[in-house]
Amino acid sequence: MKLKIFIAVAILEVIAVAADWTALQWVTKPLLAPLLIGYVAERNRLSAGLAFAFLGDVALLLDGTPAFLAGMACFLGAQLCFLTAFLRRARPRVAAFAAYAVLWAAVNALLWSRLGTLRVPILIYSLALAAMAAAAVGVSRRTALGGALFLISDLMIGAGAAGLHVPASGVLIMTTYAAALYLITTGFQTTTRKPDLAYAQSA
């Protein structure tokens, strides 16, 4: 039931972005991650990452560079939580890390001259994002697809920050982001190798 509600809210959020209904976006976007936390129903690194994603979603509803940087900091926390959860669940794939490292270097090199004061924050955040996506490959195909979609979504945001706007970018960003959260969460929850218990035990 929680996943069906998540899908319905995600569809409403995409519609709100497409129609530029700001009020509806303020209702739907902050609900995405909490609905998945409810689906996880336990305190672990995955739910901690989703909590950071919720904070990032709220921050990015606001305009301006400070809000953008606050959102990026929250999502950095999310990526690090996801990364450690994936590495505890499955052995890392060296080829995946190598491929994502090349992609990370290439994208940052292409955007570097356009990012201005955002260069270093984006460099750091995108490194964590690429590492998360690479680690997701070892967990399951579904989680790997979720990691890739998360990277694609944030790549479009980064391109926008560099002044390179993709047509219908708002809809594409939210569609890929919502799909990424869904696939990462459900993909991780359906795997059973080496349960992620350390977070709960240390809490």
C-alpha positions in Angstrom: 0.0 0.0 0.0 2.8 2.5 0.9 4.4 1.9 -2.5 1.1 2.5 -4.3 0.7 5.8 -2.4 4.3 6.7 -3.3 3.6 6.1 -7.0 0.5 8.2 -6.8 2.2 11.0 -5.0 5.2 10.9 -7.5 2.8 11.1 -10.4 1.1 14.2 -8.8 4.5 15.7 -8.2 5.5 15.3 -11.9 2.2 16.8 -12.9 2.7 19.7 -10.6 6.2 20.4 -12.0 4.8 20.2 -15.6 2.0 22.5 -14.8 4.1 24.8 -12.6 1.7 24.3 -9.7 4.0 25.5 -6.8 1.5 24.8 -4.1 1.0 21.2 -5.1 4.8 20.7 -5.3 5.1 21.9 -1.7 2.7 19.2 -0.7 3.9 16.3 -2.8 7.7 16.6 -3.0 8.3 16.4 0.8 6.1 13.3 0.9 8.2 11.1 -1.4 11.1 10.1 0.8 9.0 9.7 4.0 6.6 7.3 2.2 9.6 5.1 1.4 10.9 5.4 4.9 7.5 4.0 6.0 8.0 1.1 3.5 11.4 0.3 4.9 10.0 0.4 8.4 13.3 0.0 10.2 16.2 2.2 11.2 19.2 1.5 8.9 21.5 3.3 6.5 18.9 3.1 3.8 16.2 4.9 5.9 18.8 7.4 7.1 19.6 8.2 3.4 16.0 8.7 2.7 15.7 11.0 5.7 18.6 13.1 4.2 16.8 13.1 0.9 13.6 14.4 2.5 15.6 17.3 4.0 17.2 18.0 0.6 13.8 18.0 -1.1 12.5 20.6 1.3 15.6 22.8 0.9 15.4 22.7 -2.9 11.8 23.9 -2.8 13.4 27.3 -2.0 15.1 29.6 -4.4 18.7 30.9 -4.3 22.2 29.7 -3.9 22.1 29.1 -0.1 19.1 26.8 -0.5 20.8 25.0 -3.4 23.9 24.4 -1.3 21.9 23.3 1.7 20.0 20.9 -0.5 23.3 19.6 -1.9 24.7 19.1 1.6 21.6 17.1 2.5 21.8 14.9 -0.6 25.5 14.4 0.1 24.5 12.8 3.4 22.0 10.7 1.5 24.6 9.5 -1.0 27.0 8.6 1.8 24.3 6.6 3.6 23.3 4.8 0.5 26.9 4.1 -0.4 27.7 2.5 3.0 24.5 0.5 2.9 25.3 -0.9 -0.5 29.0 -1.7 0.4 27.8 -3.6 3.5 25.2 -5.5 1.4 27.4 -6.6 -1.5 30.9 -6.8 -2.7 31.9 -3.7 -4.9 32.3 -4.2 -8.6 35.6 -2.8 -9.7 34.5 -2.4 -13.3 31.5 -0.3 -12.2 33.6 1.9 -10.0 36.1 2.4 -12.9 33.3 3.3 -15.4 31.6 5.7 -13.0 35.0 7.3 -12.1 35.6 8.0 -15.8 32.1 9.5 -16.2 32.6 11.6 -13.1 35.9 13.0 -14.4 34.5 13.7 -17.9 31.4 15.5 -16.7 33.2 17.7 -14.2 35.8 18.5 -16.8 33.1 19.6 -19.3 31.1 21.7 -16.8 34.1 23.1 -14.8 34.4 26.4 -16.6 30.7 27.1 -16.4 30.1 26.3 -12.7 31.9 29.3 -11.0 31.6 29.2 -7.2 29.7 25.9 -7.4 32.7 24.0 -8.8 34.1 22.5 -5.6 30.7 21.7 -4.0 29.5 20.0 -7.2 32.9 18.2 -7.6 32.6 16.7 -4.0 28.9 15.9 -4.3 29.2 14.3 -7.7 32.0 12.1 -6.5 29.8 10.7 -3.7 26.9 10.3 -6.2 29.1 8.4 -8.7 30.4 6.2 -5.9 26.9 5.4 -4.8 25.8 4.5 -8.3 28.8 2.3 -8.7 28.2 0.5 -5.4 24.5 0.0 -6.3 25.6 -2.3 -9.2 26.8 -4.9 -6.7 23.4 -5.1 -4.9 20.9 -5.9 -7.6 19.9 -4.9 -11.1 17.0 -2.8 -9.8 19.2 -1.0 -7.3 21.8 -0.4 -10.1 19.2 1.1 -12.3 18.1 3.3 -9.4 21.6 4.5 -8.8 22.0 5.3 -12.5 18.8 7.2 -12.6 19.7 9.2 -9.5 23.0 10.2 -11.3 21.1 11.2 -14.5 18.6 13.3 -12.5 21.4 15.2 -10.7 23.4 15.5 -13.9 20.5 17.5 -15.4 20.4 19.7 -12.2 24.2 20.2 -12.6 23.8 21.1 -16.2 21.2 23.6 -15.3 23.5 25.1 -12.7 26.1 25.4 -15.5 23.6 27.2 -17.8 22.9 24.2 -20.0 19.2 23.6 -19.9 17.6 20.4 -21.1 14.1 20.7 -22.7 11.4 19.8 -20.1 14.2 19.3 -17.6 11.9 19.8 -14.6 9.7 16.9 -15.5 12.7 14.7 -16.5 14.5 15.5 -13.2 11.5 14.7 -11.0 10.6 11.6 -13.0 14.1 10.1 -12.9 14.5 11.1 -9.2 11.3 9.5 -8.1 12.0 6.4 -10.0 15.5 6.3 -8.6 14.3 6.5 -5.0 11.7 3.8 -5.7 14.2 1.4 -7.4 16.9 2.0 -4.8 14.6 1.3 -1.9 12.7 -1.7 -3.3 15.9 -3.2 -4.9 17.8 -3.0 -1.6 14.9 -4.3 0.5 14.4 -7.3 -1.7 18.0 -8.5 -1.3 19.0 -10.6 1.6 22.7 -10.8 1.5 24.4 -9.5 4.6 21.6 -7.5 6.3 22.4 -3.9 7.1 22.1 -4.1 10.9 25.0 -2.0 12.1 23.1 1.3 12.0 20.3 -0.1 14.1 22.7 -1.7 16.6 24.7 1.5 17.0 21.6 3.8 17.4 
